[in-house]
């Protein structure tokens, strides 16, 4: 069987993603770099850079994670709003890890708007769960109350597109938000 260059890129990319799933980050980076060495198209390049960024975040290497995600954003065409939303949501997670919460919250919000324009509800759900967790961690009650409609959407995404772990995570966030003193309209 003849294997095309695009298939080899996909093979290394997906193998790297699978290795990330079991926290074998060094091996994952090796496959992701091999995929990049084969010169994928811009969209694939951006996705591979995002996955490289994820490998560094898993290891707690925040500066290389941020460099990779910024590079990912450079390769995404400006009109590919959903793909930009995915990478912006991921960059927000890096900013949270770096303690830059306010900047991260703004980026989560921008990512949420962009992701709603696309058709990948799973990424929209992941962004929503991370956004809600960051808001709850900040105990920013005013912002939480102003986002009730958004939280309704995240709940719907968790129930419609999420697995059991997503629904459990959402319920934990709801419980945390309800425990916050003075919250007039807790989400459910």
C-alpha positions, -999 to +999 in steps of 0.1 A: +000+000+000+012+034-009+009+059+019+006+096+010+025+124+027-008+137+042-015+102+056+020+101+072+014+135+087-019+124+101-004+092+115+023+110+134-001+137+146-027+112+158+000+089+174+013+120+193-023+128+205-028+092+216+005+093+236-006+126+252-038+108+263-016+085+284+008+112+295+038+100+275+047+136+266+083+131+254+072+103+229+042+124+219+065+154+211+087+132+190+058+122+168+043+157+167+077+171+156+080+144+129+046+155+116+057+191+115+089+181+097+067+168+069+054+203+062+016+200+068-009+226+055-015+256+077-046+243+095-029+210+104+003+228+114-018+249+138-034+219+153-001+201+157+014+232+174-016+233+198-010+196+207+027+203+212+016+232+235-006+207+254+023+184+259+043+212+276+013+222+297+009+186+309+046+186+320+041+221+337+065+238+312+044+269+308+067+291+287+072+266+259+035+258+261+028+295+255+053+298+227+037+268+209+002+281+213+011+315+200+027+298+170-005+279+165-025+311+164-001+325+138-009+296+114-047+298+117-063+318+089-081+349+103-115+337+089-113+303+106-131+314+137-138+280+153-102+269+150-090+303+165-115+297+193-100+263+201-065+277+203-076+308+223-094+286+248-063+266+252-041+297+256-065+308+283-057+275+302-020+283+300-026+318+313-046+303+342-016+281+350+007+311+349-016+330+373-028+355+347-065+349+356-080+382+344-063+379+310-074+343+308-110+351+316-112+376+288-096+350+264-121+323+275-149+347+267-136+355+232-130+318+226-166+310+237-180+335+211-158+321+183-166+284+192-203+291+190-199+300+154-184+266+145-197+231+147-174+213+171-195+213+203-170+192+222-144+219+220-171+244+229-179+222+260-142+219+270-138+257+268-170+263+287-160+240+316-126+256+319-142+291+317-167+282+344-140+267+366-118+298+362-147+321+371-157+300+401-121+300+413-120+338+411-154+339+430-164+367+407-200+367+416-210+397+394-195+380+363-210+347+372-245+362+375-241+380+342-233+347+325-264+327+335-274+323+298-239+311+289-240+286+317-273+273+304-255+266+272-226+248+289-251+227+309-268+218+276-235+210+260-225+188+290-258+169+289-260+166+251-224+162+240-204+153+271-197+120+287-203+111+323-171+128+334-182+161+318-216+159+335-199+152+368-175+180+364-204+204+355-223+193+387-192+199+408-189+234+393-225+241+400-221+229+436-190+252+440-209+282+426-239+275+448-217+275+479-204+310+471-218+334+496-243+359+482-250+343+448-286+354+441-293+332+410-272+300+411-270+280+379-281+244+378 
